[in-house]
Amino acid sequence: MEKWFEKQSRLVQVLLLLIPGVNWVVEILVRWSHALNRGSLVKYLIAILVTVFGIVFGWIDLVWCLLFKHLIFCD
């Protein structure tokens, strides 16, 4: 899911992160995919935090994605 998200245009990424319910689902899928592929403790902690507070992270990631073309801590 992480690679799929990164392949999308910036407009699609922003739209996915702009819609509140959708951004939570996208955050969970991308973060857990990233954590399972990378396997570090920090990635797992972020994935757990996103599972609980996904909408807040979604808004932060929306701004981060606009600035840097990837999710925060997902480079």
C-alpha positions as CSV (number, residue, x, y, z in Angstrom):
1,M,0.0,0.0,0.0
2,E,2.9,2.3,0.7
3,K,4.3,2.0,-2.8
4,W,0.8,2.5,-4.3
5,F,0.4,5.7,-2.3
6,E,3.8,7.0,-3.4
7,K,3.0,6.3,-7.1
8,Q,-0.1,8.5,-7.0
9,S,0.0,12.1,-8.2
10,R,0.3,14.7,-5.5
11,L,-3.3,15.8,-6.2
12,V,-4.6,12.3,-5.5
13,Q,-2.4,12.0,-2.4
14,V,-3.8,15.3,-1.1
15,L,-7.4,14.4,-1.9
16,L,-7.0,11.1,0.0
17,L,-5.6,12.9,3.0
18,L,-8.1,15.7,2.8
19,I,-11.3,13.6,3.4
20,P,-11.5,12.8,7.1
21,G,-12.7,9.1,7.1
22,V,-10.6,8.3,4.0
23,N,-7.5,9.8,5.5
24,W,-7.7,7.6,8.6
25,V,-8.0,4.4,6.5
26,V,-5.2,5.5,4.1
27,E,-3.0,6.4,7.1
28,I,-3.5,3.0,8.7
29,L,-2.9,1.1,5.6
30,V,0.2,3.0,4.5
31,R,1.7,3.2,8.0
32,W,1.3,-0.5,8.8
33,S,2.6,-1.4,5.3
34,H,5.6,0.8,6.0
35,A,6.2,-0.6,9.5
36,L,5.9,-4.3,8.3
37,N,8.3,-3.7,5.4
38,R,10.9,-1.7,7.4
39,G,10.5,-3.4,10.8
40,S,11.9,-0.8,13.2
41,L,10.5,0.0,16.6
42,V,9.8,3.6,15.7
43,K,7.8,2.6,12.6
44,Y,5.7,0.3,14.7
45,L,5.1,2.9,17.4
46,I,4.0,5.4,14.7
47,A,1.7,2.8,13.2
48,I,0.1,2.2,16.6
49,L,-0.3,6.0,17.2
50,V,-1.9,6.4,13.7
51,T,-4.3,3.6,14.4
52,V,-5.6,5.5,17.4
53,F,-5.1,9.1,16.4
54,G,-5.3,8.7,12.6
55,I,-7.3,11.8,11.7
56,V,-4.9,14.1,13.5
57,F,-1.9,12.5,11.8
58,G,-3.8,12.7,8.5
59,W,-4.0,16.5,8.7
60,I,-0.3,16.7,9.6
61,D,0.6,14.4,6.8
62,L,-1.6,16.4,4.4
63,V,0.7,19.5,5.0
64,W,3.8,17.3,5.0
65,C,2.8,15.7,1.7
66,L,2.3,19.1,0.1
67,L,5.7,20.3,1.2
68,F,7.9,17.1,0.8
69,K,5.9,14.7,-1.4
70,H,5.8,11.9,1.2
71,L,4.3,11.1,4.6
72,I,6.1,12.2,7.7
73,F,8.5,9.5,8.9
74,C,7.8,7.5,5.7
75,D,10.6,8.3,3.4
